[in-house]
Amino acid sequence: MTSNCSFEGVDNLMRYLELVIYMPIFLLGLILNVAALLVFCVILRKWTESTIYMTSLALMDLLLLFPLPFKMHATNHLWPANLQPLCSVLESLYFVGIYGSIYIIMCISVDRWVAICHPFKAKQLRSPKAALGTCLGVWVLVLATIFPTTYRFRQAQQMDFHCFHRFSEKGWSPPVIISLLMFGFLGPALVLVYCSAQTIWALQQSGQRSPMSRACVKIIYSSLSAFLLPFTPSHLGILLQFLVHRGMIQDCGSRAGISLFIQIAMCLSNITCCLDALCYYFIAHEVRSTKHTFRMSMTSQRRATFSSSEV
């Protein structure tokens, strides 16, 4: 791989473009996710499988948002060498938020698929305790996997550096990138698409056009959007940049274009924090509808009991 290519133009553009992209994502994402936690934990206070998964997703989104101010600062400022441990922690939290969100969205789609396509098995497989255990399992998995891996991305050096940029070659090694693409994106994406397609097909075959059925379809499409729109371009960029590091792409113009593409795609992938708000809205609407239906049912039963007692 040649080393005489200049990326100064790309770096200068991204210094301003990152700020333009990150500022609205950070502010809007913070507002939406804090509001979601207040709705699920304070207003609804109904711990169903859906609200447990969405609460965990909101926490993952907040974990993703937390390092963004540091990432914006690191774009335009060098950090002293003694801050490398702090940088590794922030980078780890950032990736935990990304891949934790991916796996929680996947779990939501599997939970819906089981509930709608396998209703008899759902009685044994689905419960708030099972949902809580699944979310805890996702947290443990991503923390145990990402923290040790991310710490190897940086080599100890006695010079100032840009945090969140220019990882060592260990970070671009084939085992790391292949595992990231296969288990971090492609595997969950296939599960999500399969479960979503099967669930939509089952709802259409049932012939139901109830408000609950329509709300479920909206949740499925919003989950697909929150997953595929931000994460597909960013992982395509990771694959292309991996090919650059392996020397398979050596043309300077192509390398500069790939560098610009992956940086923009990674910036825009953080919009998942805002897209997840679609899921929050439909889940909250579903829970409220369930509570309303339950109250109407109880009222009807009371009226029937009162009427029969008068006869």
PyMOL commands that set and color helices and strands:
alter all, ss='L'
color gray80, all
select helices_A, chain A and resi 8-44+49-65+68-76+81-117+119-125+128-151+169-172+174-206+211-245+252-269+272-310
alter helices_A, ss='H'
color red, helices_A
deselect
rebuild
show_as cartoon
